[in-house]
Amino acid sequence: MDLSYILNHLGEEDRGKHRGAVSPPIYQSSIFAFDTVAAMREGFRDELDRTVYTRGNNPTVEILRKKVAALEGAEDALLFGSGAAAIAAGVVAVVAQGDHIVCVQKPYSWTRTLLRELLAKFGVTHTFVDATDTTAVEAAITPSTRLIVLESPNTMTFEQQDLAAVAALARARGIRTLLDNSYATPLHQQPIALGIDLVAHSATKYLNGHSDVVAGVLCGSKGLIRDVFKGPYMTLGAMMSPHDAWLMIRGLRTLPVRMRQIAETTARVIAFLQAHPVVERLWYPHAPHDPQFTLTQRQLQGASGLFSFTIRTDTTAGVERFCNALTRCLMTVSWGGYESLLFPVAAVYPPDTPVAAHRADRVPVNLVRLSVGLEEADVLIADLAQALDRV
Ligand SMILES: *Cc1c(COP(=O)(O)O)cnc(C)c1O
C-alpha cells in the first residue's frame, strides 16, 4: 500500500456514507445503539471491531487505527490518550507477577518509573542494561524474563539497539519485545519487519506534530493487540477521544512533508552548531561522528530533527544566558512539533550548578535538546548564533 493512500484514503474509502464529506466526521458519541437483541449480542462478541462503546472502539478512532497500523506494517493497532498509556498497556499485557523485564539503560522517564515503581509493587522485576551492546541484553536475560523493552534511538542522547539482533535472540527464547519508536517515526524505522512484537509511539510528537494533542499508539499482531485490548486497554480505559483522533488524522496527513523539511533544516542547523566554538559536544544519530553511525545507516531510513548539544561553560548560568536569549525556539518539554522547541537540562538543577560536578551516568547539566520545526533554516541559525554569543 503506498504512503499517500494510507494517509489520504485508508479507512475513509466509504465517503458515500457521509454524503461525500472529504474530511471524516467526528463521531462524538459515547455509545452506539442496536436495532435488535441479536445485533447487540453480535456487538458484544467483538467489541474491538464492532462499535458498542467508545472506550472500546469508535468510528473516527478506527480510521486512525487503520492508518497507524498500515504505516507500521502491523496487523493491528490501538490508540491511547498518551504515549505513556500505550507503553504501559503493552508492558502490562505481557508480564505477570514473578516475571522479569530487561530494559534499555536510559528509557523515557515515565517508562523507567513504570518498571521501577508501578510494576515493582506487583512483583515484576527488571534490569536496565546498556543495550547498545546486544551481548549485554543477552547477559541480562534470566529464566523469568518475559519482555525486553527497547527505545531506539532514545530522546536525550540517542543510543540505539540492533533491533534485528535483539528480536532474534528474544524470539529464540520465547521472550516478547516492545520498542518505543517515537523518535524515528514509522517512515524511518519499521521494527515489525525486523521482528519486534510491539511498537509504541508517543503520537504527541511527530505523528500528530502540531503540539495540540497528547496521544499514544501501540502496534502489533492481531493476537497481541487483542490481548492488550481485552486486558489493560479496556480495564484501564486510557483511550483516545474521537476529537483527538480527528486532529491526529489531520496531523498525520503531512507527516512525510514535515519530516522531509525538518531533516533538511536540521542538517543545516547541525553543520552550523558543529563549527561553533561554544558548542562542546553534539549528539545526533545522523552525524558521522556518532559512535553508532554504522547502525544508523543500516537501521534508519531518514533523519529526525531532535538532537542535543552541550554548551562550553563553567556553570549552568551560561546555559541560561543562551536559552533566555533565543527568540525563535520555545522553551518547553516535549518535541516533534511544527515549531522549534528547546529543553535545557539545567531547568531541573539549581541555578549556577557547576558543569564539572555532574555525575558521569547522568545527562550532562549543560546539555540542551533542540527539536527543529518548520522555520526557515537561516532564521534558526541566526537566532542560535546571537544566543550563543551571550554564553
Ligand atoms: C514523550 C515521550 C513518551 C511519552 O509520551 P506521552 O504522549 O507524553 O505520554 C514516551 N516515549 C518517548 C520517547 C517520548 O518522547
The ligand as an ORCA input file, in Angstrom:
! r2SCAN-3c Opt
* xyz 0 1
  C       7.012     11.906     25.183
  C       7.509     10.531     25.126
  C       6.792      9.463     25.664
  C       5.509      9.666     26.440
  O       4.509     10.093     25.600
  P       3.256     10.984     26.117
  O       2.475     11.151     24.873
  O       3.852     12.248     26.651
  O       2.586     10.207     27.171
  C       7.278      8.184     25.501
  N       8.428      7.958     24.850
  C       9.166      8.957     24.325
  C      10.416      8.632     23.616
  C       8.735     10.276     24.453
  O       9.474     11.257     23.944
*
